[in-house]
Every structure is written in structure tokens, then in C-alpha cells.
């Protein structure tokens, strides 16, 4: 009797190693081509270093070096940090084993979670050059420094240690990885190592990055703040953020002996009272052991979760960058005349907290005719590929930017103008479209939040443009009038033999506007920083003006406010202005101590009880 073919097939069926799978499908991890492989290798190493430093409370200083080898297609990559280091017994597994890490089950914001990134670089290195990764790590001056050569056994996804030794290292603590890879280095390209490091410095203003490129040039991205971001706190799953299969596993492996304790300890936002209500609706005994629930009871419990309302999950699991730090990062790396940033309140999708931040810079050296560049970030990591498939790009494209002063054919698509747009999404579980984490999926809640943040930025840009255009027109008009009218009056007087008439009334009748112009001058002397703000109110009308003026000021030591008739409350200076006679002006101002140049670059001025056309301030 012939053997059934199914039995023949069964002999060839076996478990596939995760390392083997990614070795044959490395494009899934972002190693599509040599150029991208170079960038991804640097990115994964730097992300690891940043996460390690921040978790240990250390201000990150990261050194990146790319050097050419004798083979023109191969490069030597070295990345070193000043982080806490790695204990000896974990070094091989961290770098030589895929899906090995400490953050996968933690519900909090972090750059890396899956434990694939840096070990994927080691895998790519051995696949393309056959050489192992060299890892050097030291945890303190009191402990030895270990150097290991590590590879991955792709058959069983286990590390292979080629060599291990104790070495002298001048650094107090930290980790260094060296790999040789097949890659391609682009000096000037939008998707280059330099652009990635520059973008990383923008949204991580607390980091210092030193980059030595293959030509030997050293690029330093200085930190602009000496304070670490608030650490993200780990939270429990939210009842609205789990699926049926996850709930089933949680019940099967729970250490709780009663359903009430299971619900209150395994989930956030479920109180003892809420747990009793849930179990009452599901007709499940409060004392029942979670492991003994059958499938029907689990289905009922899951349905009750979806039917009930719960508070949104805590948001201290997120670590947004913040308006001021985004603006500092942007102004540090990009020369522009105007910058505005916004941090939206946290929101939730499918029980997962997320927060959107956006910024826009306008003018300066940015080209007016080019398409606006979009800087995309997720959990403080730049996204340089798959821009067209990302929710952030889609949010930009669906906004009509023409009312905000930018060109856009048909009212959709990426606008053109002297501007740059930044979008950052912070989340405990950013919904990336693939394992390479290059684009964020089109989640409706995220799309709406990004859109709202961008429109707020757009309104500020439009206000800035209108203010500058109007001030320029008024200045040109006044300049022409004050030069031409006296000449006309003088010639006319000579012809008719009469003295020159007063011109103030004529000028104010022609102008008929109140102009409020503001300026900022930054000083740094002897290690002290101070910012002088001046405001000039010019009455180009035929009526005497009396009104109130309000200026929003940043945090800092405010001194030298003039004139003295003012009051300050909740970060706002209020003046009683006037009376200002026609064709007369008044000056106001103050000084702020301790701010950097990028901290305050646009004066928000508002007025009340001021009639007629006003340029340079908005009504309160």
C-alpha cells in the first residue's frame, strides 16, 4: 500500500526560526538596499543608546563614526554612548538574539519595544560581510570593561560568542558597538545619516551627538537643554484596549485567585466598585478563580467591557517633547523668521493613549517656491521613509493651506512655500505600518488630532504673515507721505507766498490707522542672557486714543517694565495706554532674564477698547 502523500509532507514540515525568517526577509526590517541599510543601522544603534541613557537618568552623549574600508561597498560603523552599560551575561543576548528585550510588555512610551532593532543590525552585518559585531560595555569604574565578538545562530535564534575579553577603556560607563556592513553613504540627501541625526537632535534637545563622517569631517549637534524629559511611567492595560484573545490569556495565566482582584490589579481604571459592577453585569461570581472561566463567560465579560464607560487611561505613560523644546530644537538647526509649536491634550484610540505635537517654521532661508518639507517623528524617532503612506502626511495633504498663506494646487496635497512642518506622535503603542517603523497607520483619531494641531499652526502663520505685510505697507506708505507732502507744501507755499502749513492732520487723515510694532533684541554678556522687548504704538488717526494693551510673556525673570503704569498677572503684562494725540506715539517695553535666543522670538500683543483699524495687535 503506497504511503499517503500527507505523511511525506509532514516529514518536511518544521518550525521556522525567527532569525532565519528575517535573514531571508530583511526588507521587512528596513534593509531594502545599501543606502537604507546604512541609515537603519545608525538609527537602531542611536535609538538604543537614547533609551538606555534616559532610563538611567543620564544626559545622552552619543558618538557616531562611519569610515570606509578597503572594499568600496563596505563601511565600518561605530556607535558609542555614555549610558549605564550592559552586564556581562546579557551582552550576547541583547546583540545576538532577535526578539530579546525588556520593553515589549511594558505599556509606556519608548523608542524600541520589540527587541529586534540592534540585533537586526548584527544579523545584517554577518549576512553581508560575514563578520561579527564587536561590543564593548562597562557599567561603572568599579567593574571591568568587557569586549565581545557576537554573531547570531540563525537556526535557533541564539547568540554565538566568538571571543570575550576584559579590556581597559577610558570611559566611566557606556556601551559601544562596531559592525562592518555593506552600505552606501550619501553626503547630501534628504534620507541620509546626517539628516537623521539632525532630525534626532531637533526632537531630543537634551542630547549631544558627535558625528564623524567617512570624509573625516566632524559634525556636532549640541544639546540645548540640560534637563532630561520626564520619564514615561508604565501603566496597566485599559479595558477598551485589549482584544478577546488577550483577555483569555490574561485570565489563563493570572496569579489572582478571585475575579475582583484580577480586574482591579490587572487593569487600569477599574476600581473595586467598578469590578463588582462588571461582574454583576456578566453574571460572574466575584470569588470565582479567573483561570476557571469558560469561553462563554469570557465572551460575556468581553462584551461588558465594550459596553461600559471607563475613564481614559493615565497619560503619564507618555513623554511629549513640549512646545518650547520643539521650538528650541527647530530654531537651533534651521534658520527661520517665525516658529510656532503646539502640544495637544492626550487622546485615546482603542484604549491606547497618544499625544500629538506639531510645529511650523516660516521664512528665513527656507526656499519660497519649493514644496514644504515634512518632518515626521514617532516617540522622538525621525521617520525618513514611506512618507506617502504615513498618517502625518495624509493629515497635511487634506488641509486647505491656501487660507494660511501657502500655495496649493486644487486645495489639497503638500503645500509650497518658505515653510517646514513638524509632526510628532507620542504613544505607548504607535501603530506603525510595518516592523521597520517607517510610517504610522491611518488611525482616524490620530488623523483628526494631527489635523487640528496643524490648523492651529496654520492660523498662527497666517496671523504672522498678515501682520508683517500690513506693517510693511504702512511703513512704505508713511515713508512716501512724509517725504512727498513736505516737498509739495514747500513748493506750494513758495508759489503763493505763504508759510508752510502744519501737516500732521493731513498725514493722519491719509493713514487713518493705529500701528503697534514690536521688536526683540537678544543679548549675552559675561555669561548672562537677557532679552529686550520694545513696543511702539503710533497713532496715525485724527482722534485721541486711549485703550489697554496686553502682552503675553514667557516664563522668566521680568524686570524694567515701562511705562510704570502697568500690572502683571498670570504671565500677562497689562498697560493703560493714552491718551495719545493724533500723529503721536508712545513706547513700551520690558526685559527678560535667563532666556535663550530661541525661547522668545515673537511678541503676542492684544488690545481692548481700541477703535478703528489696528495693525500689529489682535483684539482681546
C-alpha positions as CSV (number, residue, x, y, z in Angstrom):
1,X,0.0,0.0,0.0
2,X,1.5,3.3,-1.0
3,X,2.3,5.9,1.7
4,X,-0.2,8.8,1.8
5,X,1.4,12.0,0.4
6,X,0.3,13.9,3.6
7,X,2.8,11.8,5.6
8,X,5.6,12.7,3.1
9,X,4.7,16.4,3.5
10,X,4.7,16.0,7.3
11,X,8.4,15.0,7.3
12,X,9.4,18.3,5.7
13,X,7.4,20.5,7.9
14,X,9.3,22.1,10.8
15,X,9.4,25.2,13.0
16,X,11.0,28.3,11.3
17,X,13.5,30.2,13.4
18,X,12.7,33.9,13.7
19,X,16.3,34.7,12.8
20,X,16.1,32.5,9.7
21,X,12.8,34.3,8.7
22,X,14.3,37.8,8.9
23,X,17.5,36.7,7.3
24,X,15.5,35.8,4.2
25,X,13.1,38.8,4.5
26,X,15.4,41.5,5.7
27,X,13.5,44.1,3.7
28,X,10.7,43.8,6.4
29,X,13.2,45.3,8.9
30,X,14.2,48.2,6.5
31,X,17.3,46.7,5.0
32,X,16.0,47.1,1.4
33,X,19.1,48.5,-0.2
34,X,22.6,49.6,0.7
35,X,21.6,53.3,1.2
36,X,18.7,52.4,3.5
37,X,20.7,49.7,5.3
38,X,23.3,52.4,6.3
39,X,20.6,54.7,7.7
40,X,18.7,51.9,9.5
41,X,21.9,50.6,11.1
42,X,22.7,54.0,12.6
43,X,19.1,54.6,13.6
44,X,18.8,51.4,15.6
45,X,22.0,51.9,17.4
46,X,21.3,55.5,18.3
47,X,17.7,54.7,19.4
48,X,19.1,52.0,21.8
49,X,21.6,54.5,23.2
50,X,18.9,57.2,23.8
51,X,16.5,54.8,25.5
52,X,19.3,53.4,27.8
53,X,20.6,56.8,28.8
54,X,17.1,58.2,29.6
55,X,16.1,55.2,31.6
56,X,19.2,55.6,33.7
57,X,18.7,59.3,34.1
58,X,21.9,60.2,32.2
59,X,22.1,63.1,29.7
60,X,23.0,61.3,26.5
61,X,26.2,62.0,24.6
62,X,26.4,59.8,21.6
63,X,29.4,59.4,19.2
64,X,28.8,58.0,15.7
65,X,31.6,57.2,13.3
66,X,31.3,55.9,9.7
67,X,34.6,55.0,8.0
68,X,35.4,53.4,4.6
69,X,37.1,50.1,4.3
70,X,39.4,48.7,1.6
71,X,36.2,47.4,-0.1
72,X,34.3,50.4,-1.5
73,X,30.9,48.8,-0.8
74,X,31.7,48.2,2.9
75,X,31.7,50.6,5.8
76,X,32.8,50.3,9.4
77,X,30.1,51.7,11.7
78,X,30.8,52.6,15.4
79,X,28.3,54.0,17.8
80,X,29.2,54.8,21.4
81,X,27.1,56.2,24.3
82,X,27.6,57.2,27.9
83,X,24.7,55.1,29.2
84,X,24.6,52.7,32.1
85,X,26.2,49.9,30.1
86,X,25.1,46.2,30.0
87,X,26.0,43.5,32.5
88,X,28.3,40.8,31.0
89,X,25.8,37.9,31.0
90,X,23.3,40.0,29.0
91,X,25.6,41.4,26.3
92,X,25.4,38.4,24.0
93,X,21.6,38.1,24.2
94,X,20.9,41.8,23.7
95,X,23.0,41.9,20.5
96,X,22.8,38.3,19.3
97,X,19.2,37.3,19.7
98,X,16.1,38.7,17.9
99,X,13.0,39.5,20.0
100,X,15.0,39.8,23.2
101,X,14.3,42.9,25.2
102,X,12.9,44.5,28.3
103,X,10.2,46.8,26.9
104,X,7.9,44.6,24.9
105,X,5.4,44.0,27.7
106,X,5.7,47.5,29.3
107,X,2.8,49.8,28.4
108,X,4.6,53.1,28.2
109,X,6.2,55.3,25.6
110,X,9.7,54.2,24.4
111,X,11.6,54.2,21.1
112,X,12.2,50.5,20.9
113,X,9.9,47.7,22.2
114,X,10.2,44.6,20.1
115,X,13.9,43.7,20.8
116,X,14.6,43.5,17.0
117,X,16.4,46.7,16.1
118,X,20.1,46.4,17.2
119,X,20.2,42.6,16.8
120,X,18.8,43.0,13.2
121,X,21.9,45.2,12.5
122,X,24.1,42.4,13.8
123,X,22.2,40.0,11.6
124,X,22.6,42.2,8.5
125,X,26.3,42.6,9.2
126,X,27.0,38.9,9.3
127,X,24.8,38.2,6.3
128,X,26.6,40.8,4.1
129,X,30.2,40.7,5.3
130,X,30.4,37.5,7.4
131,X,31.9,39.5,10.3
132,X,30.7,39.5,13.9
133,X,29.7,42.6,15.8
134,X,32.2,43.9,18.4
135,X,30.5,45.1,21.6
136,X,32.3,47.0,24.4
137,X,30.5,47.7,27.6
138,X,31.2,49.0,31.1
139,X,28.8,49.6,33.9
140,X,31.0,51.6,36.3
141,X,34.6,52.4,37.2
142,X,34.4,49.7,39.9
143,X,33.6,47.0,37.3
144,X,35.7,45.6,34.4
145,X,35.1,46.6,30.8
146,X,34.1,43.6,28.6
147,X,34.6,43.3,24.9
148,X,32.9,40.6,23.0
149,X,32.6,39.5,19.4
150,X,29.0,38.3,18.8
151,X,27.0,36.7,16.0
152,X,23.6,35.2,15.7
153,X,22.9,31.5,15.1
154,X,20.0,31.8,12.7
155,X,19.0,28.2,13.1
156,X,18.0,28.6,16.8
157,X,18.0,32.4,17.2
158,X,20.7,32.2,19.9
159,X,23.9,34.3,20.2
160,X,27.3,32.9,19.2
161,X,30.1,34.4,21.2
162,X,33.3,34.4,19.0
163,X,35.5,35.9,21.7
164,X,35.3,37.6,25.1
165,X,38.0,39.6,26.9
166,X,38.4,42.2,29.6
167,X,40.0,45.4,28.3
168,X,40.9,48.9,29.5
169,X,38.5,51.6,28.5
170,X,38.9,55.3,29.2
171,X,35.2,55.9,29.6
172,X,33.5,55.6,33.0
173,X,30.4,53.7,31.7
174,X,28.6,53.1,28.5
175,X,28.2,50.8,25.5
176,X,29.9,50.7,22.1
177,X,29.0,48.6,19.1
178,X,31.1,48.2,16.0
179,X,29.9,46.5,12.8
180,X,31.0,46.2,9.2
181,X,28.2,46.4,6.7
182,X,27.5,46.6,3.0
183,X,26.1,50.1,2.6
184,X,26.2,53.3,0.6
185,X,26.8,56.7,2.2
186,X,25.2,59.8,0.8
187,X,26.6,63.1,1.9
188,X,23.7,65.3,0.8
189,X,20.4,63.6,0.6
190,X,17.1,64.0,2.3
191,X,17.2,60.4,3.6
192,X,20.8,60.5,4.8
193,X,22.6,59.7,8.1
194,X,23.3,63.4,8.6
195,X,19.7,64.4,8.2
196,X,18.6,61.6,10.5
197,X,21.0,62.8,13.3
198,X,20.0,66.4,12.7
199,X,16.3,65.5,13.0
200,X,17.0,63.4,16.1
201,X,18.7,66.5,17.7
202,X,15.6,68.6,16.9
203,X,13.2,66.5,18.9
204,X,15.7,65.4,21.5
205,X,17.1,68.8,22.6
206,X,18.7,67.2,25.6
207,X,21.1,65.0,23.6
208,X,24.6,65.8,22.2
209,X,25.6,63.9,19.1
210,X,29.1,63.9,17.6
211,X,29.2,62.5,14.1
212,X,32.4,61.8,12.1
213,X,31.5,61.1,8.5
214,X,33.5,58.9,6.0
215,X,35.4,62.0,4.8
216,X,36.7,62.7,8.3
217,X,34.5,65.8,8.9
218,X,33.1,66.1,12.4
219,X,29.5,67.4,12.9
220,X,28.4,68.3,16.4
221,X,24.8,68.7,17.4
222,X,24.9,70.4,20.7
223,X,22.2,69.9,23.4
224,X,20.2,73.0,24.1
225,X,18.8,71.9,27.5
226,X,20.5,70.2,30.4
227,X,17.3,68.5,31.7
228,X,16.0,65.1,30.8
229,X,12.4,64.7,29.7
230,X,10.0,63.4,32.3
231,X,10.2,59.6,32.3
232,X,7.2,57.7,31.0
233,X,5.5,55.6,33.7
234,X,4.3,52.1,33.0
235,X,0.6,51.5,33.2
236,X,-1.7,48.5,33.2
237,X,-3.9,47.6,30.1
238,X,-7.1,49.6,29.7
239,X,-10.4,47.6,29.4
240,X,-11.1,49.2,26.0
241,X,-7.6,48.5,24.7
242,X,-7.5,44.7,24.7
243,X,-8.8,42.0,22.3
244,X,-10.7,38.8,23.2
245,X,-7.6,36.6,22.8
246,X,-5.5,38.8,25.0
247,X,-8.2,38.8,27.7
248,X,-8.3,35.0,27.5
249,X,-4.6,34.7,28.0
250,X,-4.6,37.1,30.9
251,X,-7.2,35.1,32.7
252,X,-5.4,31.8,32.0
253,X,-2.1,33.0,33.4
254,X,-3.4,35.3,36.2
255,X,-2.0,34.8,39.7
256,X,-5.1,36.3,41.2
257,X,-7.5,33.9,43.0
258,X,-10.6,36.0,42.7
259,X,-12.2,37.8,39.8
260,X,-12.4,41.1,41.8
261,X,-8.7,41.2,42.5
262,X,-8.0,40.2,38.8
263,X,-9.9,43.1,37.5
264,X,-8.5,45.7,39.9
265,X,-4.9,44.6,39.7
266,X,-4.6,43.6,36.0
267,X,-6.3,46.7,34.5
268,X,-6.2,50.5,34.9
269,X,-9.3,52.5,35.6
270,X,-11.2,49.6,37.3
271,X,-12.0,50.3,40.9
272,X,-13.3,47.7,43.4
273,X,-16.8,49.2,42.9
274,X,-16.4,49.0,39.1
275,X,-15.2,45.4,39.3
276,X,-18.3,44.4,41.2
277,X,-20.5,46.2,38.6
278,X,-18.7,44.4,35.7
279,X,-19.1,41.0,37.3
280,X,-22.7,41.7,38.2
281,X,-23.5,42.6,34.5
282,X,-21.6,39.5,33.3
283,X,-23.3,37.2,36.0
284,X,-19.9,36.0,37.1
285,X,-19.2,35.3,40.8
286,X,-16.8,37.8,42.5
287,X,-15.0,34.9,44.2
288,X,-14.5,32.8,41.1
289,X,-10.9,31.9,40.1
290,X,-10.0,33.7,36.8
291,X,-8.4,30.5,35.5
292,X,-11.7,28.6,35.7
293,X,-13.7,30.9,33.4
294,X,-15.0,29.1,30.3
295,X,-15.2,30.6,26.8
296,X,-18.8,31.6,27.1
297,X,-18.1,33.5,30.3
298,X,-15.1,35.2,28.8
299,X,-17.2,36.3,25.8
300,X,-19.8,37.8,28.1
301,X,-17.0,39.6,30.1
302,X,-15.5,41.0,27.0
303,X,-18.9,42.3,25.8
304,X,-19.4,44.0,29.2
305,X,-16.0,45.7,28.8
306,X,-17.1,47.2,25.5
307,X,-20.5,48.3,26.7
308,X,-19.3,50.1,29.8
309,X,-17.7,53.5,30.0
310,X,-14.4,53.9,31.7
311,X,-12.1,56.8,32.4
312,X,-9.4,57.3,29.8
313,X,-6.1,55.7,30.7
314,X,-3.5,57.7,32.6
315,X,-1.3,59.8,30.4
316,X,1.9,59.8,32.5
317,X,2.9,56.9,30.4
318,X,3.7,59.4,27.6
319,X,6.6,61.8,27.5
320,X,5.9,64.6,25.0
321,X,8.6,67.0,23.9
322,X,6.8,70.2,24.8
323,X,6.2,73.4,22.8
324,X,9.3,75.3,24.0
325,X,11.7,72.4,23.4
326,X,10.4,71.7,19.9
327,X,10.8,75.4,19.1
328,X,14.3,75.4,20.5
329,X,15.3,72.3,18.5
330,X,13.9,73.8,15.3
331,X,15.5,77.2,15.8
332,X,18.8,75.6,16.7
333,X,19.1,73.6,13.4
334,X,17.0,75.7,10.9
335,X,17.3,79.5,10.3
336,X,13.8,81.0,10.1
337,X,12.0,84.2,10.9
338,X,9.0,82.6,12.7
339,X,8.2,79.4,14.6
340,X,5.1,78.2,16.3
341,X,4.5,74.9,18.1
342,X,1.5,73.3,19.7
343,X,1.1,70.3,22.1
344,X,-2.4,68.8,22.0
345,X,-4.0,67.3,25.0
346,X,-3.6,63.5,25.2
347,X,-6.3,61.4,23.4
348,X,-7.1,57.6,23.2
349,X,-7.7,55.2,20.4
350,X,-8.8,51.6,21.2
351,X,-7.7,52.1,24.8
352,X,-4.2,53.3,23.8
353,X,-3.1,56.8,24.9
354,X,-1.4,59.1,22.4
355,X,-0.5,62.7,22.1
356,X,0.1,64.9,19.0
357,X,2.6,67.7,18.8
358,X,3.1,69.9,15.8
359,X,5.3,72.8,14.8
360,X,5.8,75.1,11.8
361,X,8.6,77.4,10.9
362,X,8.3,80.1,8.2
363,X,10.5,82.4,6.3
364,X,14.2,83.0,6.8
365,X,16.5,80.9,4.5
366,X,13.7,78.5,3.5
367,X,13.1,78.5,-0.2
368,X,9.7,80.1,-1.2
369,X,9.0,78.0,-4.3
370,X,9.7,74.5,-3.0
371,X,7.3,72.0,-1.6
372,X,7.1,72.2,2.2
373,X,9.3,69.7,3.9
374,X,7.5,67.5,6.5
375,X,9.5,66.3,9.5
376,X,7.8,63.2,10.9
377,X,8.5,61.7,14.3
378,X,7.1,58.9,16.4
379,X,8.2,58.6,20.1
380,X,11.0,61.0,19.4
381,X,12.4,59.0,16.5
382,X,12.6,60.5,12.9
383,X,10.7,58.7,10.2
384,X,12.6,59.3,6.9
385,X,11.0,56.7,4.6
386,X,7.4,55.9,3.3
387,X,6.3,59.5,3.7
388,X,3.4,59.0,1.3
389,X,2.0,56.1,3.4
390,X,2.0,57.9,6.7
391,X,-1.0,59.4,8.6
392,X,1.0,62.6,9.3
393,X,1.5,63.2,5.6
394,X,-2.2,62.4,4.9
395,X,-3.2,65.0,7.5
396,X,-1.0,67.6,5.9
397,X,-2.4,66.8,2.4
398,X,-6.1,67.0,3.3
399,X,-5.8,70.6,4.8
400,X,-6.5,73.5,2.5
401,X,-3.4,75.6,3.2
402,X,-4.2,78.5,0.9
403,X,-6.1,80.5,3.5
404,X,-2.9,80.2,5.6
405,X,-0.8,81.9,3.0
406,X,0.7,79.0,1.2
407,X,0.4,77.8,-2.4
408,X,-1.6,74.6,-3.0
409,X,-3.0,73.4,-6.3
410,X,-6.6,72.3,-6.0
411,X,-6.7,73.0,-2.3
412,X,-5.1,69.6,-1.4
413,X,-1.8,67.9,-1.4
414,X,1.5,69.0,0.2
415,X,1.7,72.9,0.0
416,X,4.5,75.0,-1.3
417,X,6.1,77.9,0.5
418,X,9.0,79.0,2.7
419,X,8.0,76.7,5.5
420,X,8.7,73.5,7.2
421,X,6.2,71.3,9.1
422,X,7.0,69.1,12.1
423,X,4.6,66.4,13.5
424,X,5.4,64.2,16.5
425,X,3.2,61.4,17.8
426,X,3.8,60.0,21.2
427,X,2.1,56.7,22.1
428,X,2.5,53.6,24.2
429,X,1.9,51.6,21.0
430,X,2.4,53.7,17.9
431,X,0.5,51.9,15.1
432,X,3.4,51.5,12.6
433,X,2.6,50.1,9.2
434,X,5.5,47.6,9.4
435,X,8.2,46.2,11.6
436,X,10.7,48.7,10.1
437,X,8.7,51.5,11.8
438,X,8.8,54.0,8.9
439,X,5.2,55.2,8.8
440,X,2.2,55.5,11.1
441,X,-1.1,53.9,10.0
442,X,-4.2,55.9,9.2
443,X,-6.0,55.7,12.6
444,X,-9.0,58.1,12.4
445,X,-8.4,59.5,15.9
446,X,-4.7,60.2,15.1
447,X,-5.6,61.7,11.7
448,X,-8.1,64.1,13.3
449,X,-5.7,65.2,16.1
450,X,-2.8,65.9,13.7
451,X,-5.2,67.9,11.5
452,X,-6.3,70.1,14.4
453,X,-2.8,70.7,15.5
454,X,-1.7,71.7,12.0
455,X,-4.6,74.0,11.5
456,X,-3.8,75.8,14.8
457,X,-0.2,76.2,13.5
458,X,-1.6,77.5,10.1
459,X,-3.7,80.1,11.8
460,X,-0.6,81.4,13.6
461,X,1.4,81.6,10.4
462,X,-1.4,83.5,8.6
463,X,-1.6,86.0,11.5
464,X,2.2,86.4,11.3
465,X,2.1,86.9,7.5
466,X,-0.7,89.4,7.7
467,X,1.0,91.4,10.5
468,X,4.3,91.6,8.6
469,X,2.6,92.5,5.2
470,X,0.4,95.2,6.8
471,X,3.3,96.7,8.7
472,X,5.4,96.8,5.6
473,X,2.7,98.5,3.6
474,X,2.0,101.1,6.3
475,X,5.7,101.8,6.7
476,X,6.1,102.3,2.9
477,X,3.0,104.4,2.8
478,X,4.2,106.6,5.7
479,X,7.7,106.9,4.2
480,X,6.3,108.1,0.9
481,X,3.9,110.6,2.5
482,X,6.4,112.1,4.9
483,X,8.9,112.6,2.0
484,X,6.5,113.9,-0.6
485,X,4.0,116.0,1.4
486,X,6.6,118.4,2.8
487,X,8.0,119.0,-0.7
488,X,4.6,119.7,-2.1
489,X,3.8,122.0,0.8
490,X,7.1,123.8,0.4
491,X,6.7,124.4,-3.3
492,X,3.1,125.4,-2.9
493,X,4.0,127.9,-0.2
494,X,6.7,129.4,-2.3
495,X,4.3,129.8,-5.2
496,X,1.5,131.5,-3.2
497,X,3.9,133.3,-0.9
498,X,2.6,131.8,2.4
499,X,4.2,129.9,5.2
500,X,4.3,126.1,5.3
501,X,1.0,124.7,6.7
502,X,1.0,122.0,9.5
503,X,1.0,118.5,8.0
504,X,0.1,116.3,11.0
505,X,-3.6,116.4,10.3
506,X,-3.2,115.7,6.6
507,X,-0.9,112.7,7.3
508,X,-3.2,111.2,9.9
509,X,-6.2,111.6,7.6
510,X,-4.5,109.8,4.8
511,X,-3.1,107.0,7.1
512,X,-6.1,106.5,9.4
513,X,-4.6,103.5,11.3
514,X,-3.1,102.7,14.7
515,X,0.2,100.8,14.3
516,X,1.6,98.6,17.1
517,X,5.1,97.4,16.2
518,X,7.2,95.1,18.4
519,X,10.8,94.1,18.3
520,X,13.1,91.7,20.2
521,X,16.8,92.1,20.8
522,X,18.8,89.3,22.4
523,X,22.0,89.9,24.4
524,X,24.5,87.7,26.0
525,X,27.3,89.3,28.0
526,X,29.6,87.8,30.6
527,X,27.6,84.6,30.8
528,X,24.3,86.5,31.4
529,X,21.4,86.3,29.0
530,X,18.8,89.0,28.6
531,X,16.1,89.7,26.0
532,X,14.9,93.3,25.4
533,X,11.4,93.7,24.1
534,X,10.2,97.1,22.8
535,X,6.7,98.0,21.5
536,X,5.9,101.2,19.7
537,X,2.3,102.5,19.4
538,X,1.8,105.1,16.7
539,X,-1.5,106.9,16.4
540,X,-1.9,107.6,12.6
541,X,-5.6,108.7,13.1
542,X,-7.3,112.1,13.7
543,X,-8.7,111.0,17.1
544,X,-7.0,110.8,20.5
545,X,-6.6,107.2,21.5
546,X,-7.0,105.7,25.0
547,X,-7.0,101.9,25.4
548,X,-5.5,98.8,27.1
549,X,-2.6,96.8,25.8
550,X,-1.8,93.2,26.8
551,X,1.4,91.3,26.1
552,X,1.9,87.6,26.9
553,X,5.3,86.9,28.3
554,X,7.2,83.6,28.7
555,X,8.5,82.2,32.0
556,X,11.5,84.1,33.2
557,X,12.5,87.0,35.4
558,X,10.8,90.1,34.1
559,X,12.2,93.4,35.0
560,X,12.4,97.0,33.8
561,X,8.8,97.2,32.6
562,X,8.0,100.7,31.3
563,X,6.0,102.8,31.4
564,X,5.3,102.3,35.1
565,X,1.5,102.4,34.8
566,X,1.1,98.6,34.3
567,X,0.2,95.4,36.1
568,X,1.3,91.8,35.6
569,X,-0.8,88.7,36.3
570,X,-0.5,85.1,35.1
571,X,2.2,85.8,32.6
572,X,0.5,88.8,31.0
573,X,1.6,92.4,31.3
574,X,-1.3,95.0,31.0
575,X,-0.8,98.7,30.3
576,X,-3.3,101.6,30.4
577,X,-2.3,103.5,27.2
578,X,-3.0,107.1,26.5
579,X,-4.3,109.5,25.8
580,X,-2.2,109.5,22.6
581,X,-2.8,112.6,20.5
582,X,-3.0,112.3,16.7
583,X,0.3,111.8,14.9
584,X,2.0,111.0,18.3
585,X,3.5,107.8,19.6
586,X,4.3,106.0,22.8
587,X,6.9,103.4,23.6
588,X,6.6,100.4,26.0
589,X,8.9,97.6,26.9
590,X,10.5,95.2,29.3
591,X,13.5,92.9,29.8
592,X,13.5,89.1,30.4
593,X,16.5,87.5,32.1
594,X,17.8,84.0,31.5
595,X,16.2,83.0,28.2
596,X,18.0,81.6,25.2
597,X,17.6,83.2,21.8
598,X,15.1,80.6,20.6
599,X,12.9,80.8,23.7
600,X,11.2,84.0,22.7
601,X,11.0,85.1,19.1
602,X,7.6,86.6,18.5
603,X,5.6,89.0,20.7
604,X,1.9,88.2,21.3
605,X,0.2,91.6,21.6
606,X,-3.5,92.2,22.2
607,X,-5.7,95.3,22.7
608,X,-9.1,96.2,24.1
609,X,-11.2,99.4,23.8
610,X,-9.2,100.5,20.7
611,X,-11.4,101.5,17.8
612,X,-10.6,101.8,14.1
613,X,-8.1,99.8,12.1
614,X,-5.3,98.3,14.1
615,X,-2.1,96.7,12.7
616,X,0.3,94.7,14.8
617,X,-2.1,93.5,17.6
618,X,-5.2,91.4,17.8
619,X,-8.3,92.3,19.8
620,X,-8.5,90.5,23.1
